[in-house]
Amino acid sequence: MQEKRKFKRLATGKETLVKEQSGKEKKAVVVDISLGGMRITLEEEAKVGNCLSGQFKILPGMGPFYVNGEVIWVNPLKKGDLHSSYDVGIKFKNISAVPLEA
């Protein structure tokens, strides 16, 4: 199978908070991240097309970076018969070393 991704991904497993446009914060785990976007796991469902923002510190010895991105896909993860969490794909719109406005 041929790889279709544009950017190499870095697996992290780091916990963080992401913020919706409404200002509501959600706990997230960053599964992997690349220059173009990231995959996170959320306990609550996100809607495709919504924008999320957050502050991330991935590499030791480097400061945090800030991103705004659009949810481009959501996959429910099942635990038994219940959806226990959601895998969420985010395409970055802005990346910065200083805080971004939502």
N, CA, C and O atoms as CSV, one atom per row, in Angstrom:
chain,resi,resn,atom,element,x,y,z
A,1,MET,N,N,0.839,-1.179,0.000
A,1,MET,CA,C,0.000,0.000,0.000
A,1,MET,C,C,0.888,1.248,0.000
A,1,MET,O,O,1.851,1.325,0.763
A,2,GLN,N,N,0.573,2.196,-0.832
A,2,GLN,CA,C,1.358,3.416,-0.954
A,2,GLN,C,C,0.903,4.447,0.079
A,2,GLN,O,O,-0.294,4.658,0.278
A,3,GLU,N,N,1.863,5.075,0.723
A,3,GLU,CA,C,1.575,6.120,1.717
A,3,GLU,C,C,1.060,7.368,1.012
A,3,GLU,O,O,1.682,7.843,0.062
A,4,LYS,N,N,-0.090,7.912,1.476
A,4,LYS,CA,C,-0.685,9.091,0.861
A,4,LYS,C,C,-0.503,10.349,1.692
A,4,LYS,O,O,-0.856,11.439,1.241
A,5,ARG,N,N,0.033,10.224,2.886
A,5,ARG,CA,C,0.199,11.385,3.756
A,5,ARG,C,C,1.286,12.312,3.220
A,5,ARG,O,O,2.294,11.862,2.676
A,6,LYS,N,N,1.060,13.624,3.387
A,6,LYS,CA,C,2.021,14.618,2.919
A,6,LYS,C,C,3.157,14.819,3.905
A,6,LYS,O,O,4.267,15.170,3.506
A,7,PHE,N,N,2.892,14.597,5.211
A,7,PHE,CA,C,3.868,14.904,6.250
A,7,PHE,C,C,4.135,13.692,7.131
A,7,PHE,O,O,3.239,12.884,7.375
A,8,LYS,N,N,5.353,13.572,7.600
A,8,LYS,CA,C,5.723,12.519,8.535
A,8,LYS,C,C,5.071,12.813,9.887
A,8,LYS,O,O,4.989,13.970,10.300
A,9,ARG,N,N,4.608,11.766,10.574
A,9,ARG,CA,C,3.932,11.936,11.853
A,9,ARG,C,C,4.827,11.550,13.014
A,9,ARG,O,O,5.662,10.652,12.909
A,10,LEU,N,N,4.635,12.250,14.125
A,10,LEU,CA,C,5.352,11.979,15.360
A,10,LEU,C,C,4.339,11.521,16.397
A,10,LEU,O,O,3.423,12.270,16.737
A,11,ALA,N,N,4.489,10.299,16.905
A,11,ALA,CA,C,3.597,9.789,17.951
A,11,ALA,C,C,3.965,10.451,19.273
A,11,ALA,O,O,5.147,10.599,19.581
A,12,THR,N,N,2.957,10.855,20.066
A,12,THR,CA,C,3.263,11.553,21.311
A,12,THR,C,C,2.603,10.938,22.541
A,12,THR,O,O,3.300,10.615,23.503
A,13,GLY,N,N,1.291,10.767,22.539
A,13,GLY,CA,C,0.573,10.278,23.711
A,13,GLY,C,C,0.461,11.306,24.826
A,13,GLY,O,O,0.131,10.948,25.957
A,14,LYS,N,N,0.727,12.577,24.534
A,14,LYS,CA,C,0.678,13.651,25.537
A,14,LYS,C,C,-0.760,14.098,25.796
A,14,LYS,O,O,-1.554,14.249,24.868
A,15,GLU,N,N,-1.082,14.309,27.083
A,15,GLU,CA,C,-2.389,14.848,27.454
A,15,GLU,C,C,-2.351,16.367,27.382
A,15,GLU,O,O,-1.324,16.984,27.666
A,16,THR,N,N,-3.479,16.969,27.000
A,16,THR,CA,C,-3.561,18.417,26.876
A,16,THR,C,C,-5.024,18.840,26.948
A,16,THR,O,O,-5.906,18.002,27.140
A,17,LEU,N,N,-5.279,20.116,26.798
A,17,LEU,CA,C,-6.627,20.652,26.682
A,17,LEU,C,C,-6.758,21.300,25.320
A,17,LEU,O,O,-5.826,21.949,24.844
A,18,VAL,N,N,-7.914,21.128,24.688
A,18,VAL,CA,C,-8.222,21.848,23.457
A,18,VAL,C,C,-9.460,22.688,23.722
A,18,VAL,O,O,-10.302,22.340,24.549
A,19,LYS,N,N,-9.553,23.795,23.008
A,19,LYS,CA,C,-10.657,24.721,23.225
A,19,LYS,C,C,-11.495,24.840,21.956
A,19,LYS,O,O,-10.965,25.006,20.858
A,20,GLU,N,N,-12.818,24.750,22.129
A,20,GLU,CA,C,-13.748,24.965,21.022
A,20,GLU,C,C,-13.928,26.460,20.806
A,20,GLU,O,O,-13.511,27.266,21.637
A,21,GLN,N,N,-14.550,26.829,19.686
A,21,GLN,CA,C,-14.828,28.237,19.397
A,21,GLN,C,C,-15.688,28.858,20.491
A,21,GLN,O,O,-15.560,30.050,20.772
A,22,SER,N,N,-16.561,28.069,21.111
A,22,SER,CA,C,-17.443,28.556,22.167
A,22,SER,C,C,-16.677,28.873,23.448
A,22,SER,O,O,-17.219,29.514,24.348
A,23,GLY,N,N,-15.410,28.427,23.541
A,23,GLY,CA,C,-14.613,28.636,24.736
A,23,GLY,C,C,-14.573,27.412,25.646
A,23,GLY,O,O,-13.802,27.377,26.605
A,24,LYS,N,N,-15.395,26.413,25.352
A,24,LYS,CA,C,-15.415,25.196,26.163
A,24,LYS,C,C,-14.128,24.411,25.951
A,24,LYS,O,O,-13.704,24.193,24.816
A,25,GLU,N,N,-13.501,23.983,27.063
A,25,GLU,CA,C,-12.284,23.194,26.988
A,25,GLU,C,C,-12.608,21.712,27.139
A,25,GLU,O,O,-13.509,21.323,27.882
A,26,LYS,N,N,-11.847,20.899,26.410
A,26,LYS,CA,C,-12.012,19.445,26.459
A,26,LYS,C,C,-10.649,18.803,26.685
A,26,LYS,O,O,-9.643,19.253,26.138
A,27,LYS,N,N,-10.624,17.739,27.501
A,27,LYS,CA,C,-9.396,16.972,27.674
A,27,LYS,C,C,-9.128,16.190,26.404
A,27,LYS,O,O,-10.045,15.637,25.796
A,28,ALA,N,N,-7.863,16.147,26.008
A,28,ALA,CA,C,-7.475,15.439,24.794
A,28,ALA,C,C,-6.143,14.735,25.007
A,28,ALA,O,O,-5.338,15.132,25.850
A,29,VAL,N,N,-5.930,13.685,24.229
A,29,VAL,CA,C,-4.629,13.032,24.145
A,29,VAL,C,C,-4.175,13.176,22.704
A,29,VAL,O,O,-4.893,12.790,21.782
A,30,VAL,N,N,-2.983,13.730,22.506
A,30,VAL,CA,C,-2.429,13.878,21.160
A,30,VAL,C,C,-1.827,12.527,20.779
A,30,VAL,O,O,-0.805,12.120,21.330
A,31,VAL,N,N,-2.463,11.837,19.837
A,31,VAL,CA,C,-1.997,10.521,19.397
A,31,VAL,C,C,-0.773,10.674,18.517
A,31,VAL,O,O,0.257,10.040,18.745
A,32,ASP,N,N,-0.899,11.526,17.503
A,32,ASP,CA,C,0.246,11.841,16.654
A,32,ASP,C,C,0.064,13.223,16.054
A,32,ASP,O,O,-1.039,13.768,16.015
A,33,ILE,N,N,1.179,13.775,15.587
A,33,ILE,CA,C,1.160,15.147,15.093
A,33,ILE,C,C,2.134,15.265,13.923
A,33,ILE,O,O,3.155,14.578,13.878
A,34,SER,N,N,1.804,16.144,12.978
A,34,SER,CA,C,2.682,16.414,11.837
A,34,SER,C,C,2.630,17.909,11.548
A,34,SER,O,O,1.962,18.655,12.263
A,35,LEU,N,N,3.319,18.346,10.522
A,35,LEU,CA,C,3.276,19.763,10.147
A,35,LEU,C,C,1.893,20.186,9.655
A,35,LEU,O,O,1.542,21.363,9.738
A,36,GLY,N,N,1.113,19.245,9.148
A,36,GLY,CA,C,-0.188,19.579,8.576
A,36,GLY,C,C,-1.369,19.412,9.501
A,36,GLY,O,O,-2.434,19.977,9.251
A,37,GLY,N,N,-1.201,18.632,10.588
A,37,GLY,CA,C,-2.325,18.403,11.479
A,37,GLY,C,C,-1.982,17.416,12.570
A,37,GLY,O,O,-0.816,17.096,12.800
A,38,MET,N,N,-3.024,16.937,13.243
A,38,MET,CA,C,-2.806,15.980,14.315
A,38,MET,C,C,-4.029,15.096,14.501
A,38,MET,O,O,-5.134,15.426,14.069
A,39,ARG,N,N,-3.803,13.972,15.152
A,39,ARG,CA,C,-4.888,13.076,15.547
A,39,ARG,C,C,-4.924,13.086,17.056
A,39,ARG,O,O,-3.916,12.836,17.716
A,40,ILE,N,N,-6.111,13.382,17.607
A,40,ILE,CA,C,-6.289,13.401,19.051
A,40,ILE,C,C,-7.416,12.451,19.428
A,40,ILE,O,O,-8.221,12.054,18.586
A,41,THR,N,N,-7.459,12.099,20.690
A,41,THR,CA,C,-8.565,11.325,21.240
A,41,THR,C,C,-9.282,12.210,22.246
A,41,THR,O,O,-8.657,12.810,23.120
A,42,LEU,N,N,-10.608,12.283,22.111
A,42,LEU,CA,C,-11.456,13.060,23.010
A,42,LEU,C,C,-12.468,12.144,23.679
A,42,LEU,O,O,-12.873,11.137,23.099
A,43,GLU,N,N,-12.882,12.487,24.904
A,43,GLU,CA,C,-13.940,11.737,25.574
A,43,GLU,C,C,-15.306,12.144,25.046
A,43,GLU,O,O,-16.247,11.352,25.081
A,44,GLU,N,N,-15.423,13.379,24.556
A,44,GLU,CA,C,-16.679,13.887,24.000
A,44,GLU,C,C,-16.548,14.009,22.487
A,44,GLU,O,O,-15.467,14.280,21.965
A,45,GLU,N,N,-17.646,13.808,21.802
A,45,GLU,CA,C,-17.626,13.880,20.337
A,45,GLU,C,C,-17.386,15.312,19.863
A,45,GLU,O,O,-17.895,16.265,20.451
A,46,ALA,N,N,-16.619,15.446,18.812
A,46,ALA,CA,C,-16.409,16.730,18.139
A,46,ALA,C,C,-17.150,16.674,16.811
A,46,ALA,O,O,-17.389,15.590,16.278
A,47,LYS,N,N,-17.508,17.806,16.289
A,47,LYS,CA,C,-18.238,17.858,15.025
A,47,LYS,C,C,-17.302,18.263,13.889
A,47,LYS,O,O,-16.499,19.185,14.033
A,48,VAL,N,N,-17.412,17.567,12.761
A,48,VAL,CA,C,-16.637,17.901,11.572
A,48,VAL,C,C,-16.948,19.343,11.170
A,48,VAL,O,O,-18.109,19.752,11.139
A,49,GLY,N,N,-15.904,20.100,10.866
A,49,GLY,CA,C,-16.061,21.498,10.484
A,49,GLY,C,C,-15.823,22.466,11.631
A,49,GLY,O,O,-15.539,23.640,11.395
A,50,ASN,N,N,-15.935,21.992,12.886
A,50,ASN,CA,C,-15.674,22.860,14.035
A,50,ASN,C,C,-14.184,23.177,14.126
A,50,ASN,O,O,-13.343,22.395,13.682
A,51,CYS,N,N,-13.873,24.325,14.701
A,51,CYS,CA,C,-12.483,24.711,14.921
A,51,CYS,C,C,-12.100,24.451,16.370
A,51,CYS,O,O,-12.879,24.712,17.287
A,52,LEU,N,N,-10.899,23.939,16.563
A,52,LEU,CA,C,-10.334,23.715,17.883
A,52,LEU,C,C,-8.998,24.427,17.955
A,52,LEU,O,O,-8.311,24.573,16.944
A,53,SER,N,N,-8.624,24.872,19.151
A,53,SER,CA,C,-7.315,25.491,19.342
A,53,SER,C,C,-6.685,24.915,20.595
A,53,SER,O,O,-7.367,24.350,21.451
A,54,GLY,N,N,-5.373,25.066,20.689
A,54,GLY,CA,C,-4.695,24.552,21.868
A,54,GLY,C,C,-3.240,24.962,21.913
A,54,GLY,O,O,-2.672,25.487,20.956
A,55,GLN,N,N,-2.664,24.694,23.077
A,55,GLN,CA,C,-1.242,24.924,23.310
A,55,GLN,C,C,-0.615,23.562,23.523
A,55,GLN,O,O,-1.136,22.756,24.293
A,56,PHE,N,N,0.489,23.293,22.856
A,56,PHE,CA,C,1.108,21.981,22.917
A,56,PHE,C,C,2.596,22.105,23.178
A,56,PHE,O,O,3.259,22.999,22.652
A,57,LYS,N,N,3.108,21.211,23.987
A,57,LYS,CA,C,4.553,21.115,24.227
A,57,LYS,C,C,4.895,19.658,23.956
A,57,LYS,O,O,4.614,18.784,24.777
A,58,ILE,N,N,5.490,19.405,22.826
A,58,ILE,CA,C,5.745,18.048,22.375
A,58,ILE,C,C,7.174,17.610,22.664
A,58,ILE,O,O,7.399,16.515,23.181
A,59,LEU,N,N,8.136,18.460,22.332
A,59,LEU,CA,C,9.538,18.084,22.472
A,59,LEU,C,C,10.155,18.692,23.724
A,59,LEU,O,O,9.972,19.882,23.982
A,60,PRO,N,N,10.891,17.888,24.515
A,60,PRO,CA,C,11.548,18.444,25.697
A,60,PRO,C,C,12.595,19.480,25.287
A,60,PRO,O,O,13.250,19.341,24.254
A,61,GLY,N,N,12.741,20.511,26.106
A,61,GLY,CA,C,13.733,21.531,25.824
A,61,GLY,C,C,13.263,22.610,24.861
A,61,GLY,O,O,13.990,23.568,24.597
A,62,MET,N,N,12.050,22.461,24.332
A,62,MET,CA,C,11.495,23.473,23.428
A,62,MET,C,C,10.240,24.048,24.066
A,62,MET,O,O,9.543,23.369,24.820
A,63,GLY,N,N,9.967,25.297,23.757
A,63,GLY,CA,C,8.774,25.939,24.293
A,63,GLY,C,C,7.509,25.402,23.641
A,63,GLY,O,O,7.572,24.620,22.693
A,64,PRO,N,N,6.361,25.828,24.155
A,64,PRO,CA,C,5.087,25.380,23.581
A,64,PRO,C,C,4.831,26.041,22.230
A,64,PRO,O,O,5.437,27.057,21.889
A,65,PHE,N,N,3.929,25.447,21.483
A,65,PHE,CA,C,3.449,26.085,20.269
A,65,PHE,C,C,1.931,26.087,20.317
A,65,PHE,O,O,1.324,25.304,21.047
A,66,TYR,N,N,1.328,26.959,19.544
A,66,TYR,CA,C,-0.109,27.180,19.564
A,66,TYR,C,C,-0.677,26.885,18.185
A,66,TYR,O,O,-0.074,27.224,17.166
A,67,VAL,N,N,-1.850,26.248,18.162
A,67,VAL,CA,C,-2.455,25.917,16.878
A,67,VAL,C,C,-3.949,26.232,16.878
A,67,VAL,O,O,-4.608,26.186,17.917
A,68,ASN,N,N,-4.457,26.544,15.720
A,68,ASN,CA,C,-5.880,26.572,15.408
A,68,ASN,C,C,-6.058,25.581,14.280
A,68,ASN,O,O,-5.256,25.550,13.346
A,69,GLY,N,N,-7.104,24.770,14.357
A,69,GLY,CA,C,-7.328,23.804,13.303
A,69,GLY,C,C,-8.785,23.432,13.162
A,69,GLY,O,O,-9.612,23.724,14.026
A,70,GLU,N,N,-9.079,22.783,12.055
A,70,GLU,CA,C,-10.444,22.367,11.738
A,70,GLU,C,C,-10.567,20.854,11.871
A,70,GLU,O,O,-9.708,20.104,11.407
A,71,VAL,N,N,-11.649,20.419,12.515
A,71,VAL,CA,C,-11.932,18.990,12.619
A,71,VAL,C,C,-12.335,18.506,11.231
A,71,VAL,O,O,-13.303,19.002,10.655
A,72,ILE,N,N,-11.588,17.530,10.687
A,72,ILE,CA,C,-11.895,17.047,9.342
A,72,ILE,C,C,-12.463,15.630,9.335
A,72,ILE,O,O,-13.042,15.207,8.334
A,73,TRP,N,N,-12.306,14.890,10.435
A,73,TRP,CA,C,-12.951,13.584,10.554
A,73,TRP,C,C,-13.058,13.193,12.023
A,73,TRP,O,O,-12.266,13.634,12.856
A,74,VAL,N,N,-14.057,12.351,12.330
A,74,VAL,CA,C,-14.279,11.846,13.687
A,74,VAL,C,C,-14.644,10.373,13.580
A,74,VAL,O,O,-15.537,10.006,12.816
A,75,ASN,N,N,-13.951,9.521,14.349
A,75,ASN,CA,C,-14.255,8.090,14.403
A,75,ASN,C,C,-14.520,7.685,15.843
A,75,ASN,O,O,-13.653,7.856,16.700
A,76,PRO,N,N,-15.716,7.147,16.127
A,76,PRO,CA,C,-15.983,6.677,17.484
A,76,PRO,C,C,-15.147,5.446,17.807
A,76,PRO,O,O,-14.978,4.559,16.970
A,77,LEU,N,N,-14.626,5.404,19.029
A,77,LEU,CA,C,-13.878,4.246,19.512
A,77,LEU,C,C,-14.781,3.511,20.487
A,77,LEU,O,O,-15.319,4.117,21.413
A,78,LYS,N,N,-14.950,2.222,20.288
A,78,LYS,CA,C,-15.889,1.472,21.116
A,78,LYS,C,C,-15.191,0.733,22.243
A,78,LYS,O,O,-14.088,0.208,22.088
A,79,LYS,N,N,-15.865,0.711,23.373
A,79,LYS,CA,C,-15.461,-0.103,24.515
A,79,LYS,C,C,-16.719,-0.878,24.882
A,79,LYS,O,O,-17.616,-0.339,25.531
A,80,GLY,N,N,-16.786,-2.131,24.472
A,80,GLY,CA,C,-18.035,-2.877,24.623
A,80,GLY,C,C,-19.049,-2.339,23.646
A,80,GLY,O,O,-18.753,-2.196,22.460
A,81,ASP,N,N,-20.245,-2.037,24.125
A,81,ASP,CA,C,-21.307,-1.499,23.272
A,81,ASP,C,C,-21.368,0.029,23.309
A,81,ASP,O,O,-22.184,0.637,22.616
A,82,LEU,N,N,-20.511,0.644,24.113
A,82,LEU,CA,C,-20.563,2.090,24.286
A,82,LEU,C,C,-19.403,2.772,23.574
A,82,LEU,O,O,-18.328,2.194,23.408
A,83,HIS,N,N,-19.638,4.002,23.159
A,83,HIS,CA,C,-18.548,4.822,22.625
A,83,HIS,C,C,-17.847,5.441,23.826
A,83,HIS,O,O,-18.415,6.294,24.509
A,84,SER,N,N,-16.620,5.018,24.085
A,84,SER,CA,C,-15.904,5.539,25.250
A,84,SER,C,C,-15.089,6.778,24.911
A,84,SER,O,O,-14.811,7.600,25.783
A,85,SER,N,N,-14.709,6.911,23.658
A,85,SER,CA,C,-13.954,8.086,23.232
A,85,SER,C,C,-14.008,8.188,21.711
A,85,SER,O,O,-14.577,7.334,21.032
A,86,TYR,N,N,-13.404,9.250,21.198
A,86,TYR,CA,C,-13.460,9.528,19.765
A,86,TYR,C,C,-12.074,9.880,19.257
A,86,TYR,O,O,-11.363,10.676,19.871
A,87,ASP,N,N,-11.693,9.287,18.142
A,87,ASP,CA,C,-10.489,9.657,17.416
A,87,ASP,C,C,-10.872,10.840,16.535
A,87,ASP,O,O,-11.887,10.786,15.841
A,88,VAL,N,N,-10.078,11.906,16.551
A,88,VAL,CA,C,-10.431,13.132,15.834
A,88,VAL,C,C,-9.227,13.599,15.013
A,88,VAL,O,O,-8.119,13.734,15.534
A,89,GLY,N,N,-9.461,13.840,13.730
A,89,GLY,CA,C,-8.426,14.371,12.841
A,89,GLY,C,C,-8.565,15.877,12.717
A,89,GLY,O,O,-9.651,16.383,12.432
A,90,ILE,N,N,-7.477,16.590,12.929
A,90,ILE,CA,C,-7.488,18.051,12.862
A,90,ILE,C,C,-6.474,18.521,11.831
A,90,ILE,O,O,-5.308,18.128,11.863
A,91,LYS,N,N,-6.934,19.367,10.916
A,91,LYS,CA,C,-6.063,19.988,9.915
A,91,LYS,C,C,-5.720,21.390,10.414
A,91,LYS,O,O,-6.610,22.200,10.672
A,92,PHE,N,N,-4.420,21.671,10.547
A,92,PHE,CA,C,-3.999,22.963,11.065
A,92,PHE,C,C,-4.341,24.094,10.104
A,92,PHE,O,O,-4.185,23.968,8.890
A,93,LYS,N,N,-4.816,25.211,10.679
A,93,LYS,CA,C,-5.009,26.451,9.937
A,93,LYS,C,C,-3.885,27.418,10.257
A,93,LYS,O,O,-3.372,28.096,9.367
A,94,ASN,N,N,-3.497,27.487,11.540
A,94,ASN,CA,C,-2.431,28.379,12.000
A,94,ASN,C,C,-1.576,27.659,13.028
A,94,ASN,O,O,-2.089,26.906,13.855
A,95,ILE,N,N,-0.269,27.891,12.974
A,95,ILE,CA,C,0.681,27.381,13.959
A,95,ILE,C,C,1.560,28.562,14.339
A,95,ILE,O,O,2.017,29.303,13.468
A,96,SER,N,N,1.803,28.746,15.652
A,96,SER,CA,C,2.571,29.905,16.093
A,96,SER,C,C,3.337,29.594,17.380
A,96,SER,O,O,2.971,28.688,18.130
A,97,ALA,N,N,4.398,30.352,17.622
A,97,ALA,CA,C,5.141,30.261,18.867
A,97,ALA,C,C,4.548,31.202,19.915
A,97,ALA,O,O,4.948,31.165,21.079
A,98,VAL,N,N,3.603,32.039,19.510
A,98,VAL,CA,C,2.901,32.938,20.436
A,98,VAL,C,C,1.414,32.610,20.396
A,98,VAL,O,O,0.928,32.102,19.385
A,99,PRO,N,N,0.673,32.892,21.485
A,99,PRO,CA,C,-0.752,32.551,21.504
A,99,PRO,C,C,-1.514,33.143,20.323
A,99,PRO,O,O,-1.252,34.263,19.886
A,100,LEU,N,N,-2.466,32.356,19.819
A,100,LEU,CA,C,-3.299,32.757,18.686
A,100,LEU,C,C,-4.687,33.123,19.186
A,100,LEU,O,O,-5.156,32.585,20.189
A,101,GLU,N,N,-5.327,34.023,18.498
A,101,GLU,CA,C,-6.727,34.334,18.781
A,101,GLU,C,C,-7.592,33.247,18.171
A,101,GLU,O,O,-7.314,32.782,17.065
A,102,ALA,N,N,-8.636,32.837,18.875
A,102,ALA,CA,C,-9.530,31.775,18.380
A,102,ALA,C,C,-10.341,32.246,17.272
A,102,ALA,O,O,-11.148,31.489,16.732
